[in-house]
């Protein structure tokens, strides 16, 4: 399960039960996604999965277990 942070437009919080399929379901809800943005510790939770054509951008200022979707409206 992934929690949508209602205080930010594209912020999501991973829980202990979050998995890659949860992330894919969220990405499928957007028409155009440029990238996922998270820190280097959080990206390890994604494993070796490829979110093609969505890339992952590392920003270590973002807190652990959080990612943002950078989308095009």
C-alpha positions as CSV (number, residue, x, y, z in Angstrom):
1,X,0.0,0.0,0.0
2,X,1.2,3.5,-0.8
3,X,-0.3,6.6,0.9
4,X,-1.1,9.7,-1.1
5,X,0.0,12.8,0.9
6,X,-3.0,15.2,0.5
7,X,-0.9,18.2,1.4
8,X,1.3,17.9,-1.7
9,X,0.1,17.4,-5.3
10,X,2.3,14.5,-6.3
11,X,3.8,13.2,-3.1
12,X,3.4,9.6,-2.1
13,X,4.6,7.7,1.0
14,X,5.7,4.1,1.0
15,X,4.5,1.8,3.8
16,X,6.0,-1.5,5.0
17,X,3.7,-3.3,2.6
18,X,4.4,-1.2,-0.5
19,X,5.6,-3.0,-3.6
20,X,6.5,-2.2,-7.2
21,X,3.0,-3.2,-8.4
22,X,1.5,-0.4,-6.2
23,X,3.9,2.1,-7.8
24,X,2.9,0.9,-11.3
25,X,-0.8,1.3,-10.5
26,X,-0.2,4.9,-9.4
27,X,1.9,5.7,-12.5
28,X,-0.9,4.2,-14.7
29,X,-3.2,6.9,-13.3
30,X,-1.2,9.6,-14.9
31,X,-1.2,10.3,-18.6
32,X,2.3,11.7,-18.9
33,X,5.0,11.1,-16.3
34,X,8.5,12.5,-16.7
35,X,10.1,10.8,-13.7
36,X,9.8,9.5,-10.1
37,X,11.9,11.6,-7.7
38,X,13.2,10.0,-4.4
39,X,16.3,9.7,-2.4
40,X,19.0,7.0,-2.8
41,X,17.7,4.9,0.1
42,X,14.1,4.9,-1.1
43,X,15.1,3.8,-4.7
44,X,16.5,0.6,-3.2
45,X,13.0,-0.3,-2.2
46,X,12.1,-0.5,-5.9
47,X,14.7,-3.2,-6.5
48,X,16.0,-3.7,-10.0
49,X,12.7,-2.9,-11.6
50,X,12.5,-0.8,-14.7
51,X,9.7,1.7,-14.9
52,X,10.3,2.2,-18.6
53,X,9.6,4.8,-20.0
54,X,9.5,6.5,-16.6
55,X,13.0,7.3,-15.2
56,X,14.0,7.7,-11.6
57,X,15.7,10.9,-10.4
58,X,17.7,10.9,-7.2
59,X,17.3,13.9,-4.8
60,X,18.8,13.1,-1.4
61,X,17.0,16.1,0.2
62,X,13.7,14.1,0.0
63,X,12.9,12.2,3.2
64,X,13.1,8.3,3.3
65,X,10.2,6.3,2.0
66,X,8.7,9.2,0.0
67,X,8.6,9.8,-3.7
68,X,7.2,12.4,-6.0
69,X,5.8,12.0,-9.5
70,X,7.0,14.7,-11.9
71,X,4.2,14.8,-14.4
72,X,3.3,16.9,-17.5
73,X,-0.2,18.3,-17.5
